[in-house]
Amino acid sequence: MSIINIPVIRQIDIWSARLSRWLMVIAAMWAFLIAFYILIDVVGRFFGFPLKGTHELVKNAIVMIAFMQTAYCVMSRSMLRADFMLHMIGGIPEKVINCAGYILGALFFAALFIGTIDPAWHALVSGEFEGEGALRVPTWPARVVVLLSSGLLVVNYAILALKEVLPSSMVEYQSSVDE
């Protein structure tokens, strides 16, 4: 793990990495719980007692899980990409292409962040929900997770872009962010 050696940015980098890791852990636990919920629903359907609202709950949970894990994937540079050509190019062109990709990622998630502000606020204020009948699932948790995760992704992509353009003397390598 690399950390930028500029005081304010260093703290942002460290806290962004910690938050991304915790979101990934929470999302993994949430996915595990959702798997059991689906299992209980399937078994219940077999015996004629399905759980109400499974569709709505799982639909919102999948969105939340995906966005909560994406921040860690970006921070750890684990996003799927074909970089075998970049490794053959090497040097400054590789850094330029990586930096351009990181900037495009930051712009994409900045646009998503801006586009999600109003729907998230509306869902929060109006008590918007999905589903009818026995289980009404509020939409604000999923919308807020998309909003906050998009903001964190902008920070993570910006930090990665900085790490590409800064000289190696300004980037310190550590085994863990908690050190």
C-alpha positions as CSV (number, residue, x, y, z in Angstrom):
1,M,0.0,0.0,0.0
2,S,1.3,3.4,-0.9
3,I,0.7,6.6,1.0
4,I,1.2,10.2,-0.2
5,N,3.7,12.2,1.9
6,I,1.9,15.5,1.7
7,P,0.4,16.1,5.2
8,V,-3.3,16.9,4.5
9,I,-3.5,14.5,1.5
10,R,-1.7,11.8,3.5
11,Q,-4.5,11.9,6.1
12,I,-7.2,11.9,3.4
13,D,-5.4,8.9,1.8
14,I,-5.2,7.0,5.1
15,W,-8.8,7.6,6.1
16,S,-10.1,6.9,2.6
17,A,-8.3,3.5,2.7
18,R,-9.6,2.7,6.2
19,L,-13.2,3.7,5.3
20,S,-13.0,1.7,2.0
21,R,-11.8,-1.4,3.9
22,W,-14.6,-1.1,6.5
23,L,-17.2,-0.6,3.8
24,M,-15.9,-3.7,2.1
25,V,-16.1,-5.7,5.3
26,I,-19.7,-4.5,6.1
27,A,-20.7,-5.3,2.5
28,A,-19.3,-8.8,2.7
29,M,-21.2,-9.4,6.0
30,W,-24.4,-7.9,4.4
31,A,-24.0,-10.2,1.4
32,F,-23.6,-13.2,3.7
33,L,-26.8,-12.2,5.6
34,I,-28.7,-11.6,2.3
35,A,-27.7,-15.1,1.1
36,F,-29.2,-16.6,4.2
37,Y,-32.3,-14.5,3.8
38,I,-32.7,-15.8,0.2
39,L,-32.1,-19.4,1.4
40,I,-34.9,-19.0,4.0
41,D,-37.2,-17.5,1.4
42,V,-36.5,-20.4,-1.0
43,V,-37.1,-23.0,1.7
44,G,-40.2,-21.2,2.7
45,R,-41.5,-21.2,-0.8
46,F,-41.0,-24.9,-1.0
47,F,-43.2,-25.4,2.0
48,G,-45.7,-22.7,0.9
49,F,-44.5,-19.9,3.3
50,P,-42.5,-17.4,1.3
51,L,-41.0,-14.3,3.0
52,K,-42.8,-11.1,2.0
53,G,-40.8,-8.5,0.2
54,T,-37.7,-10.6,-0.6
55,H,-37.6,-9.2,-4.2
56,E,-37.5,-5.5,-3.0
57,L,-35.1,-6.2,-0.2
58,V,-32.6,-8.1,-2.3
59,K,-32.8,-5.6,-5.1
60,N,-31.8,-2.7,-2.9
61,A,-29.2,-4.8,-1.0
62,I,-27.4,-5.8,-4.2
63,V,-27.0,-2.1,-5.1
64,M,-25.7,-1.3,-1.7
65,I,-23.3,-4.2,-1.6
66,A,-21.9,-3.4,-5.0
67,F,-21.2,0.2,-4.2
68,M,-19.8,-0.5,-0.8
69,Q,-17.3,-2.9,-2.2
70,T,-16.3,-0.8,-5.2
71,A,-14.4,1.8,-3.1
72,Y,-12.1,-0.9,-1.8
73,C,-11.6,-2.4,-5.3
74,V,-10.6,1.0,-6.7
75,M,-8.3,1.8,-3.7
76,S,-6.5,-1.6,-4.0
77,R,-6.3,-1.3,-7.8
78,S,-8.3,-4.5,-8.2
79,M,-10.7,-3.2,-10.8
80,L,-10.9,-5.5,-13.8
81,R,-8.8,-4.1,-16.7
82,A,-6.6,-5.4,-19.4
83,D,-3.2,-3.9,-18.5
84,F,-0.9,-6.4,-20.3
85,M,-0.3,-3.7,-23.0
86,L,0.5,-1.1,-20.4
87,H,3.2,-3.3,-18.8
88,M,4.8,-3.7,-22.2
89,I,4.8,0.0,-22.8
90,G,6.1,0.9,-19.3
91,G,7.6,4.1,-18.0
92,I,6.0,7.5,-18.5
93,P,3.4,6.5,-21.1
94,E,2.1,3.8,-18.7
95,K,1.8,6.5,-16.0
96,V,0.0,8.9,-18.3
97,I,-2.5,6.2,-19.4
98,N,-3.1,5.1,-15.8
99,C,-3.6,8.8,-14.7
100,A,-6.0,9.4,-17.5
101,G,-8.0,6.3,-16.5
102,Y,-8.1,7.5,-12.9
103,I,-9.2,10.9,-13.9
104,L,-12.0,9.5,-16.1
105,G,-13.1,7.3,-13.2
106,A,-13.1,10.3,-10.8
107,L,-15.2,12.3,-13.4
108,F,-17.6,9.4,-13.8
109,F,-18.3,9.0,-10.1
110,A,-18.4,12.8,-9.6
111,A,-21.2,12.9,-12.2
112,L,-22.9,10.0,-10.5
113,F,-22.5,11.8,-7.1
114,I,-24.0,15.0,-8.5
115,G,-26.8,13.1,-10.2
116,T,-27.7,11.1,-7.0
117,I,-28.0,14.1,-4.6
118,D,-31.6,15.0,-5.5
119,P,-33.0,11.5,-5.7
120,A,-31.3,10.6,-2.4
121,W,-32.6,13.7,-0.7
122,H,-36.1,13.1,-2.1
123,A,-36.1,9.5,-0.9
124,L,-34.9,10.6,2.6
125,V,-37.4,13.5,3.0
126,S,-40.5,11.9,1.4
127,G,-40.0,8.4,2.9
128,E,-40.0,6.8,-0.6
129,F,-40.4,3.1,-0.5
130,E,-40.6,0.0,-2.8
131,G,-43.1,-2.8,-2.4
132,E,-46.7,-3.0,-1.5
133,G,-48.5,-4.8,1.3
134,A,-46.7,-6.7,4.0
135,L,-43.2,-5.3,3.5
136,R,-42.4,-1.8,2.3
137,V,-38.7,-1.3,1.8
138,P,-37.4,2.3,2.1
139,T,-35.3,3.4,-0.8
140,W,-33.2,6.0,1.0
141,P,-30.6,3.6,2.4
142,A,-29.6,2.4,-1.1
143,R,-29.7,5.9,-2.5
144,V,-27.6,7.3,0.3
145,V,-25.1,4.4,0.0
146,V,-24.7,5.2,-3.8
147,L,-24.3,8.9,-3.0
148,L,-21.7,8.4,-0.3
149,S,-19.8,5.6,-2.0
150,S,-19.6,7.7,-5.2
151,G,-18.1,10.5,-3.2
152,L,-15.5,8.1,-1.7
153,L,-14.8,6.7,-5.2
154,V,-14.0,10.3,-6.4
155,V,-11.6,10.7,-3.6
156,N,-10.0,7.2,-4.2
157,Y,-9.6,7.8,-8.0
158,A,-8.1,11.3,-7.3
159,I,-5.6,9.9,-4.9
160,L,-4.6,7.2,-7.4
161,A,-4.1,9.8,-10.1
162,L,-2.0,11.9,-7.7
163,K,0.1,8.8,-6.9
164,E,0.8,8.4,-10.7
165,V,2.0,12.0,-11.2
166,L,3.9,12.6,-8.0
167,P,7.6,11.7,-7.9
168,S,8.3,8.5,-6.1
169,S,10.0,10.4,-3.3
170,M,6.6,11.8,-2.3
171,V,4.9,8.4,-2.2
172,E,5.8,6.1,0.8
173,Y,5.1,2.4,0.7
174,Q,3.7,0.6,3.7
175,S,2.5,-2.9,4.4
176,S,-0.7,-1.6,5.9
177,V,-2.6,1.6,6.3
178,D,-3.1,1.0,10.0
179,E,0.6,1.3,10.8
